Amino acid sequence: MSFDSFDIEARFFCELSPPGRAAKRVLVVGCGDGTEAAHIAHQTGALVVGLDLDVDASKRRPGVHLLRADARALPFRDGTFDSLYCYHVLEHVPGPDRAVSEAHRVVQPPGFAFFGTPNRARLVGYIGGRATTIEKLRWNLADWGKRLTGRWSNERGAHAGFEAGELARMLGGSFRYVRDVSLRYYARKYPGLTGMWSFAFRTGLGQFLAPSVYFVAEDVPSSSAVDRQGV
């Protein structure tokens, strides 16, 4: 494709669909300029709707509809979508549990929702991100400054995110089944480091080394052979 980035995330999202449950209607919450949504549309062939608080309709891409909306009050009927993608958004939403509840409302079982946020317990962030080395260094220094001064929270404007347990509990408040797919994500993104990531998560070091955490939430358990932290 001619536009940049998010290809790995889109492919990973597609892999999460169990056999026989190919996505046909996908909602991308916090779509930004629509690049993520376009990648997902390309990978799935599904009808994709992207929403954000501020969207530029001129950036609409084939197969993608962009609209302005609040994640805490989605303008759709119950069960409109069979899957939902929410990548590094919840940490920016005041009252994120309301956004999760709305995500649950608009996903029709046996569909699923994919959530990713920064890992609040991380030692270093922004690894593998789409920024320069200088920007990543500056952002990490700023993050540690907020930690040391007691401002390390989403509510105080930090790009803190959630620890895995925090995100799991929040998702579990709306969805019946919640699966941590962080290891699976890192194994796909860094195939040459699968052994390292497996060791890190097996020993508990992953909770500090992983810059972000990723979960699947659903009301009908997946029948996929790859489950929990399997790769």
NORMODA-V290506 format. One record per backbone hydrogen bond with DSSP energy under -1.0 kcal/mol. CO is the residue of the C=O (numbers start at 1). NH is the residue of the N-H. Records with the same first field share a line. If there is no record, write none. Layout:
CO=NH ; NH
//
This chain:
6=10
7=11
8=12
9=13
10=14
11=15
12=16
14=17
18=21
24=47
25=82 ; 83
26=49
27=85
28=51
31=34
34=38
35=39
36=40
37=41
38=42
39=43
40=44
41=45
47=26
48=65
49=28
50=67
51=30 ; 31
52=69
56=59
57=60
61=64
63=48
65=50
67=52
70=73
74=76
77=80
81=108
82=112
83=27
84=114
85=29
86=116
89=92
90=93
95=98
96=100
97=101
98=102
99=103
100=104
101=105
102=106
105=79
106=81
108=111
112=84
113=217
114=86
115=215
116=88
117=213
118=162
119=122
126=129
132=136
133=137
134=138
135=139
136=140
137=141
138=142
139=143
140=144
141=145
142=146
143=147
144=148
146=151
147=150
151=153
153=158
154=157
158=160
163=167
164=168
165=169
166=170
167=171
168=172
171=174 ; 175
177=218
179=216
181=185
182=186
183=187
184=188
185=189
186=190
190=193
191=194
193=197
194=198
195=199
196=200
197=201
198=202
199=203
200=205 ; 206
205=208 ; 209
206=210
208=123
211=119
213=117
214=181
215=115
216=179
217=113
218=177
227=230
//
